[in-house]
Amino acid sequence: MPTATTPVPRKVPRPRADAVRNRERIVTAAREMFVEHGPDVPLDEIARRAGVGNATVYRNFPDREALVREVVCSVMDRTAEAAEVALAETGDAFAALERFVHAAADERISALCPMISGSFNQNHRDLEASRERVEQLVEEVMGRARAAGQLRADVGVGDVIIAVAQLSRPPAGTDCLHGDRFVHRHLQLFLDGLRAPARSALPGTAVSIKELREC
């Protein structure tokens, strides 16, 4: 009589190294072109900049929404990594917050946010997970500076996120690449205004994450 045997689990094949590189090149090229030209840039132009064929783009991303989502998630993940670096620093807590804000601006997330609208699924689980990770980490970075008595008490995470998005967006009518030279200068002016003790009273109340999402 045959005896029962334990089935051997099948191994999930790992993607080839060249396939991983191609996917990364597509996401990088898409991010650059979305920032430069907006969300409607032709996918074949993205493929050309990435140095791959159109079929490779569609093999990795079945439609534009999937590619946009991957780009936005990758930007938010890098922003979260910058926040983790700030949290790992043991020196000046406000200086760590400053470095994080400048690093976040370099990701140009302000240029990508408008793409998450209309028919785009803003509540996709990948986007939600990336967004929540960023929000939590920014809260921790700010909390350290606040606990050290260096960050004014009347600002919230939403205030910082809005400022980074607004100040890293090129002024209307200017070339995107030329506008970049003003970003860090104006961000530093904003950061100086976050220092405690505050020199003025802010109108209204601190912007919370909940309020930011309801805007």
Secondary structure, 3 states (H helix, E strand, C coil): CCCCCCCCCCCCCCCCHHHHHHHHHHHHHHHHHHHHHCCCCCHHHHHHHHCCCHHHHHHHCCCHHHHHHHHHHHHHHHHHHHHHHHHHCCCCHHHHHHHHHHHHHHCCHHHHHHHCCCCCCCCCHHHHHHHHHHHHHHHHHHHHHHHCCCECCCCCHHHHHHHHHHHCCCCCCCCHHHHHHHHHHHHHHHHHHHECCCCCCCCCCCCCHHHHHHC
